[in-house]
Amino acid sequence: MSDVTTDGERSLRVGHLFHIVVWLIVLAAVVVFALVNTDKVNVDWVAKDSEAPLWMVIGISAVAGAIIGSLARVRRRFER
C-alpha cells in the first residue's frame, strides 16, 4: 500500500474533520445553555401537563432535532 494521499482523499479528511469540529462546538453550546437553565418549567403534553427541569427539555429537544435531521439526510441520499 502506498502512503501517498490524493487531493480528493485529503479534502475528504478535512471536510470530515470540519464536521466533527462543528458538531463539538454545537454540542458544547447546547450543554452550556442547558446547564445555565436549571429552573423547572411546565411541559404541556397532549394528554397531561407535567413539570420538568428546563435542562432536560433542552436536551431532549436537541437529541430529537439531531435524530430528525439525520433521518432527513439519509432520506435525501436515497432519493438521489
Stockholm file with secondary structure:
# STOCKHOLM 1.0

chainA/1-80         MSDVTTDGERSLRVGHLFHIVVWLIVLAAVVVFALVNTDKVNVDWVAKDSEAPLWMVIGISAVAGAIIGSLARVRRRFER
#=GR chainA/1-80 SS CCCCCCHHHHHHHHHHHHHHHHHHHHHHHHHHHHHHCCCEEEEECSSCEEEEEHHHHHHHHHHHHHHHHHHHHHHHHHHC
#=GC SS_cons        CCCCCCHHHHHHHHHHHHHHHHHHHHHHHHHHHHHHCCCEEEEECSSCEEEEEHHHHHHHHHHHHHHHHHHHHHHHHHHC
//
